[in-house]
Amino acid sequence: MGMMENSAIFMAPLLLRNTVTSLLVYADKSILVLAEKYKVLEIFRYLVIASFLFFLRLFPSFSQSLKADDDSTQSSGYFVGYGGVGDSGIGRALSQLLWSVNDIPVSSSKYGIVRSLAEQLIEENNKEDIEALREMNRTVLSAAFSRTLCLVEAAMLELGQGRVGHYGAGFGPVCYQLNRLLRAVGVGSGRVGVSRSGNSMEKLAAELLWLAEELAGCGFEEEAVERWASASNLAGLSLSAEPRLQGSLVKVSAFLFKQMKDMDSEATEEGSRQTKMKMLTSWLPLLCRGSNGTDMPVLSLSERAELEKILEDTIAMLQHEEQEQVLSLWLHHFTYCPSSDWPNLHASYARWCTTSRKLFLPPLKM
């Protein structure tokens, strides 16, 4: 009985941590949509994220004090996962593995072991062809993708990247205020995957690509596309990020633009167009600014040509006014970065100009 009581006490903070994480991940997606229209909600969202990170910073010391009562409980393997999947052992196992991938340094030999275990579990769930297991993969992977997005954004804010940006009026001051708050509470614990090392952000960005690939491999690429399209705040921060981090985020964007083209979405035509519009307005500026790389090109020539064609086709699917908005955004960032000549959307711009000119022609007389 003593061991069971100690285990229950030790698991209480784990339950609390993961319950709060699940609530934040799913609430953040709804707040993101409204925050694009209302600046007050954007500030509120940043305050919530800061409070959440402060909560995670306090958690380790609390749990470690409980651990001293019964060290054996840590090896019990119990873990409550993301988004309501904690009612099954396999769901908790996958949640714990994905959480650990974020937390373990990539230099550790354990990193490859844990990541391989996660990949194996995802693949085996998918091979069973059981709808409940497929849904489990979707739920856990989607939540892990959202959590990693939050960690990258928080790490960039902590390091002050994005304080002065070129993404939109009012964005910089909001980021700066949250950055001051993050520094005041001392967020930066390695426990939540945020450190003062730029390599930590590159690691998390690489894991975003990995999670997106896993979602696509399970047939749920729309989950990653929707979340990436809605990550306009991260996109704004990325414009003033370090070149290596920009390159990692460009790779994520390139992969998800391709998935957006190929996926057979069941969403309405209006919803699909809105997603395309958000993807373009959020991440097209970064493609213009962050595609050169430092040691080597971020994308190969063939990858650039393929993605350029995808961008042109996607723009052509938008309404005339939406095309103007996207192409105006492209022209601004394309000309702002003289060191890059990609993506070259001159053909799309010329077609839009031709269509706009035709609007002045008198109607044909019958």
Secondary structure as a PSIPRED ss2 file (coil, helix, strand):
# PSIPRED VFORMAT (PSIPRED V4.0)

   1 M C   1.000  0.000  0.000
   2 G H   0.000  1.000  0.000
   3 M H   0.000  1.000  0.000
   4 M H   0.000  1.000  0.000
   5 E H   0.000  1.000  0.000
   6 N H   0.000  1.000  0.000
   7 S H   0.000  1.000  0.000
   8 A H   0.000  1.000  0.000
   9 I H   0.000  1.000  0.000
  10 F H   0.000  1.000  0.000
  11 M H   0.000  1.000  0.000
  12 A H   0.000  1.000  0.000
  13 P H   0.000  1.000  0.000
  14 L H   0.000  1.000  0.000
  15 L H   0.000  1.000  0.000
  16 L H   0.000  1.000  0.000
  17 R H   0.000  1.000  0.000
  18 N H   0.000  1.000  0.000
  19 T H   0.000  1.000  0.000
  20 V H   0.000  1.000  0.000
  21 T H   0.000  1.000  0.000
  22 S H   0.000  1.000  0.000
  23 L H   0.000  1.000  0.000
  24 L H   0.000  1.000  0.000
  25 V H   0.000  1.000  0.000
  26 Y H   0.000  1.000  0.000
  27 A H   0.000  1.000  0.000
  28 D H   0.000  1.000  0.000
  29 K H   0.000  1.000  0.000
  30 S H   0.000  1.000  0.000
  31 I H   0.000  1.000  0.000
  32 L H   0.000  1.000  0.000
  33 V H   0.000  1.000  0.000
  34 L H   0.000  1.000  0.000
  35 A H   0.000  1.000  0.000
  36 E C   1.000  0.000  0.000
  37 K C   1.000  0.000  0.000
  38 Y C   1.000  0.000  0.000
  39 K H   0.000  1.000  0.000
  40 V H   0.000  1.000  0.000
  41 L H   0.000  1.000  0.000
  42 E H   0.000  1.000  0.000
  43 I H   0.000  1.000  0.000
  44 F H   0.000  1.000  0.000
  45 R H   0.000  1.000  0.000
  46 Y H   0.000  1.000  0.000
  47 L H   0.000  1.000  0.000
  48 V H   0.000  1.000  0.000
  49 I H   0.000  1.000  0.000
  50 A H   0.000  1.000  0.000
  51 S H   0.000  1.000  0.000
  52 F H   0.000  1.000  0.000
  53 L H   0.000  1.000  0.000
  54 F H   0.000  1.000  0.000
  55 F H   0.000  1.000  0.000
  56 L H   0.000  1.000  0.000
  57 R H   0.000  1.000  0.000
  58 L H   0.000  1.000  0.000
  59 F H   0.000  1.000  0.000
  60 P H   0.000  1.000  0.000
  61 S H   0.000  1.000  0.000
  62 F H   0.000  1.000  0.000
  63 S H   0.000  1.000  0.000
  64 Q H   0.000  1.000  0.000
  65 S H   0.000  1.000  0.000
  66 L H   0.000  1.000  0.000
  67 K H   0.000  1.000  0.000
  68 A C   1.000  0.000  0.000
  69 D C   1.000  0.000  0.000
  70 D C   1.000  0.000  0.000
  71 D H   0.000  1.000  0.000
  72 S H   0.000  1.000  0.000
  73 T H   0.000  1.000  0.000
  74 Q H   0.000  1.000  0.000
  75 S H   0.000  1.000  0.000
  76 S H   0.000  1.000  0.000
  77 G C   1.000  0.000  0.000
  78 Y C   1.000  0.000  0.000
  79 F C   1.000  0.000  0.000
  80 V C   1.000  0.000  0.000
  81 G C   1.000  0.000  0.000
  82 Y C   1.000  0.000  0.000
  83 G C   1.000  0.000  0.000
  84 G C   1.000  0.000  0.000
  85 V C   1.000  0.000  0.000
  86 G C   1.000  0.000  0.000
  87 D C   1.000  0.000  0.000
  88 S C   1.000  0.000  0.000
  89 G H   0.000  1.000  0.000
  90 I H   0.000  1.000  0.000
  91 G H   0.000  1.000  0.000
  92 R H   0.000  1.000  0.000
  93 A H   0.000  1.000  0.000
  94 L H   0.000  1.000  0.000
  95 S H   0.000  1.000  0.000
  96 Q H   0.000  1.000  0.000
  97 L H   0.000  1.000  0.000
  98 L H   0.000  1.000  0.000
  99 W H   0.000  1.000  0.000
 100 S H   0.000  1.000  0.000
 101 V H   0.000  1.000  0.000
 102 N H   0.000  1.000  0.000
 103 D H   0.000  1.000  0.000
 104 I C   1.000  0.000  0.000
 105 P C   1.000  0.000  0.000
 106 V C   1.000  0.000  0.000
 107 S C   1.000  0.000  0.000
 108 S C   1.000  0.000  0.000
 109 S H   0.000  1.000  0.000
 110 K H   0.000  1.000  0.000
 111 Y H   0.000  1.000  0.000
 112 G H   0.000  1.000  0.000
 113 I H   0.000  1.000  0.000
 114 V H   0.000  1.000  0.000
 115 R H   0.000  1.000  0.000
 116 S H   0.000  1.000  0.000
 117 L H   0.000  1.000  0.000
 118 A H   0.000  1.000  0.000
 119 E H   0.000  1.000  0.000
 120 Q H   0.000  1.000  0.000
 121 L H   0.000  1.000  0.000
 122 I H   0.000  1.000  0.000
 123 E H   0.000  1.000  0.000
 124 E H   0.000  1.000  0.000
 125 N H   0.000  1.000  0.000
 126 N H   0.000  1.000  0.000
 127 K H   0.000  1.000  0.000
 128 E C   1.000  0.000  0.000
 129 D C   1.000  0.000  0.000
 130 I C   1.000  0.000  0.000
 131 E H   0.000  1.000  0.000
 132 A H   0.000  1.000  0.000
 133 L H   0.000  1.000  0.000
 134 R H   0.000  1.000  0.000
 135 E H   0.000  1.000  0.000
 136 M H   0.000  1.000  0.000
 137 N H   0.000  1.000  0.000
 138 R H   0.000  1.000  0.000
 139 T H   0.000  1.000  0.000
 140 V H   0.000  1.000  0.000
 141 L H   0.000  1.000  0.000
 142 S H   0.000  1.000  0.000
 143 A H   0.000  1.000  0.000
 144 A H   0.000  1.000  0.000
 145 F H   0.000  1.000  0.000
 146 S H   0.000  1.000  0.000
 147 R H   0.000  1.000  0.000
 148 T H   0.000  1.000  0.000
 149 L H   0.000  1.000  0.000
 150 C H   0.000  1.000  0.000
 151 L H   0.000  1.000  0.000
 152 V H   0.000  1.000  0.000
 153 E H   0.000  1.000  0.000
 154 A H   0.000  1.000  0.000
 155 A H   0.000  1.000  0.000
 156 M H   0.000  1.000  0.000
 157 L H   0.000  1.000  0.000
 158 E H   0.000  1.000  0.000
 159 L C   1.000  0.000  0.000
 160 G C   1.000  0.000  0.000
 161 Q C   1.000  0.000  0.000
 162 G C   1.000  0.000  0.000
 163 R C   1.000  0.000  0.000
 164 V C   1.000  0.000  0.000
 165 G C   1.000  0.000  0.000
 166 H C   1.000  0.000  0.000
 167 Y C   1.000  0.000  0.000
 168 G C   1.000  0.000  0.000
 169 A C   1.000  0.000  0.000
 170 G C   1.000  0.000  0.000
 171 F H   0.000  1.000  0.000
 172 G H   0.000  1.000  0.000
 173 P H   0.000  1.000  0.000
 174 V H   0.000  1.000  0.000
 175 C H   0.000  1.000  0.000
 176 Y H   0.000  1.000  0.000
 177 Q H   0.000  1.000  0.000
 178 L H   0.000  1.000  0.000
 179 N H   0.000  1.000  0.000
 180 R H   0.000  1.000  0.000
 181 L H   0.000  1.000  0.000
 182 L H   0.000  1.000  0.000
 183 R H   0.000  1.000  0.000
 184 A H   0.000  1.000  0.000
 185 V H   0.000  1.000  0.000
 186 G C   1.000  0.000  0.000
 187 V C   1.000  0.000  0.000
 188 G C   1.000  0.000  0.000
 189 S C   1.000  0.000  0.000
 190 G H   0.000  1.000  0.000
 191 R H   0.000  1.000  0.000
 192 V H   0.000  1.000  0.000
 193 G C   1.000  0.000  0.000
 194 V C   1.000  0.000  0.000
 195 S C   1.000  0.000  0.000
 196 R C   1.000  0.000  0.000
 197 S C   1.000  0.000  0.000
 198 G H   0.000  1.000  0.000
 199 N H   0.000  1.000  0.000
 200 S H   0.000  1.000  0.000
 201 M H   0.000  1.000  0.000
 202 E H   0.000  1.000  0.000
 203 K H   0.000  1.000  0.000
 204 L H   0.000  1.000  0.000
 205 A H   0.000  1.000  0.000
 206 A H   0.000  1.000  0.000
 207 E H   0.000  1.000  0.000
 208 L H   0.000  1.000  0.000
 209 L H   0.000  1.000  0.000
 210 W H   0.000  1.000  0.000
 211 L H   0.000  1.000  0.000
 212 A H   0.000  1.000  0.000
 213 E H   0.000  1.000  0.000
 214 E H   0.000  1.000  0.000
 215 L H   0.000  1.000  0.000
 216 A H   0.000  1.000  0.000
 217 G H   0.000  1.000  0.000
 218 C C   1.000  0.000  0.000
 219 G C   1.000  0.000  0.000
 220 F C   1.000  0.000  0.000
 221 E H   0.000  1.000  0.000
 222 E H   0.000  1.000  0.000
 223 E H   0.000  1.000  0.000
 224 A H   0.000  1.000  0.000
 225 V H   0.000  1.000  0.000
 226 E H   0.000  1.000  0.000
 227 R H   0.000  1.000  0.000
 228 W H   0.000  1.000  0.000
 229 A H   0.000  1.000  0.000
 230 S C   1.000  0.000  0.000
 231 A C   1.000  0.000  0.000
 232 S H   0.000  1.000  0.000
 233 N H   0.000  1.000  0.000
 234 L H   0.000  1.000  0.000
 235 A H   0.000  1.000  0.000
 236 G H   0.000  1.000  0.000
 237 L H   0.000  1.000  0.000
 238 S H   0.000  1.000  0.000
 239 L C   1.000  0.000  0.000
 240 S C   1.000  0.000  0.000
 241 A C   1.000  0.000  0.000
 242 E C   1.000  0.000  0.000
 243 P H   0.000  1.000  0.000
 244 R H   0.000  1.000  0.000
 245 L H   0.000  1.000  0.000
 246 Q H   0.000  1.000  0.000
 247 G H   0.000  1.000  0.000
 248 S H   0.000  1.000  0.000
 249 L H   0.000  1.000  0.000
 250 V H   0.000  1.000  0.000
 251 K H   0.000  1.000  0.000
 252 V H   0.000  1.000  0.000
 253 S H   0.000  1.000  0.000
 254 A H   0.000  1.000  0.000
 255 F H   0.000  1.000  0.000
 256 L H   0.000  1.000  0.000
 257 F H   0.000  1.000  0.000
 258 K H   0.000  1.000  0.000
 259 Q H   0.000  1.000  0.000
 260 M H   0.000  1.000  0.000
 261 K H   0.000  1.000  0.000
 262 D H   0.000  1.000  0.000
 263 M C   1.000  0.000  0.000
 264 D C   1.000  0.000  0.000
 265 S C   1.000  0.000  0.000
 266 E C   1.000  0.000  0.000
 267 A C   1.000  0.000  0.000
 268 T C   1.000  0.000  0.000
 269 E H   0.000  1.000  0.000
 270 E H   0.000  1.000  0.000
 271 G H   0.000  1.000  0.000
 272 S H   0.000  1.000  0.000
 273 R H   0.000  1.000  0.000
 274 Q H   0.000  1.000  0.000
 275 T H   0.000  1.000  0.000
 276 K H   0.000  1.000  0.000
 277 M H   0.000  1.000  0.000
 278 K H   0.000  1.000  0.000
 279 M H   0.000  1.000  0.000
 280 L H   0.000  1.000  0.000
 281 T H   0.000  1.000  0.000
 282 S H   0.000  1.000  0.000
 283 W H   0.000  1.000  0.000
 284 L H   0.000  1.000  0.000
 285 P H   0.000  1.000  0.000
 286 L H   0.000  1.000  0.000
 287 L H   0.000  1.000  0.000
 288 C H   0.000  1.000  0.000
 289 R H   0.000  1.000  0.000
 290 G C   1.000  0.000  0.000
 291 S C   1.000  0.000  0.000
 292 N C   1.000  0.000  0.000
 293 G C   1.000  0.000  0.000
 294 T C   1.000  0.000  0.000
 295 D C   1.000  0.000  0.000
 296 M C   1.000  0.000  0.000
 297 P C   1.000  0.000  0.000
 298 V C   1.000  0.000  0.000
 299 L C   1.000  0.000  0.000
 300 S C   1.000  0.000  0.000
 301 L H   0.000  1.000  0.000
 302 S H   0.000  1.000  0.000
 303 E H   0.000  1.000  0.000
 304 R H   0.000  1.000  0.000
 305 A H   0.000  1.000  0.000
 306 E H   0.000  1.000  0.000
 307 L H   0.000  1.000  0.000
 308 E H   0.000  1.000  0.000
 309 K H   0.000  1.000  0.000
 310 I H   0.000  1.000  0.000
 311 L H   0.000  1.000  0.000
 312 E H   0.000  1.000  0.000
 313 D H   0.000  1.000  0.000
 314 T H   0.000  1.000  0.000
 315 I H   0.000  1.000  0.000
 316 A H   0.000  1.000  0.000
 317 M C   1.000  0.000  0.000
 318 L C   1.000  0.000  0.000
 319 Q C   1.000  0.000  0.000
 320 H H   0.000  1.000  0.000
 321 E H   0.000  1.000  0.000
 322 E H   0.000  1.000  0.000
 323 Q H   0.000  1.000  0.000
 324 E H   0.000  1.000  0.000
 325 Q H   0.000  1.000  0.000
 326 V H   0.000  1.000  0.000
 327 L H   0.000  1.000  0.000
 328 S H   0.000  1.000  0.000
 329 L H   0.000  1.000  0.000
 330 W H   0.000  1.000  0.000
 331 L H   0.000  1.000  0.000
 332 H H   0.000  1.000  0.000
 333 H H   0.000  1.000  0.000
 334 F H   0.000  1.000  0.000
 335 T H   0.000  1.000  0.000
 336 Y H   0.000  1.000  0.000
 337 C C   1.000  0.000  0.000
 338 P C   1.000  0.000  0.000
 339 S C   1.000  0.000  0.000
 340 S C   1.000  0.000  0.000
 341 D C   1.000  0.000  0.000
 342 W C   1.000  0.000  0.000
 343 P C   1.000  0.000  0.000
 344 N C   1.000  0.000  0.000
 345 L C   1.000  0.000  0.000
 346 H H   0.000  1.000  0.000
 347 A H   0.000  1.000  0.000
 348 S H   0.000  1.000  0.000
 349 Y H   0.000  1.000  0.000
 350 A H   0.000  1.000  0.000
 351 R H   0.000  1.000  0.000
 352 W H   0.000  1.000  0.000
 353 C H   0.000  1.000  0.000
 354 T H   0.000  1.000  0.000
 355 T H   0.000  1.000  0.000
 356 S H   0.000  1.000  0.000
 357 R H   0.000  1.000  0.000
 358 K H   0.000  1.000  0.000
 359 L C   1.000  0.000  0.000
 360 F C   1.000  0.000  0.000
 361 L C   1.000  0.000  0.000
 362 P C   1.000  0.000  0.000
 363 P C   1.000  0.000  0.000
 364 L C   1.000  0.000  0.000
 365 K C   1.000  0.000  0.000
 366 M C   1.000  0.000  0.000
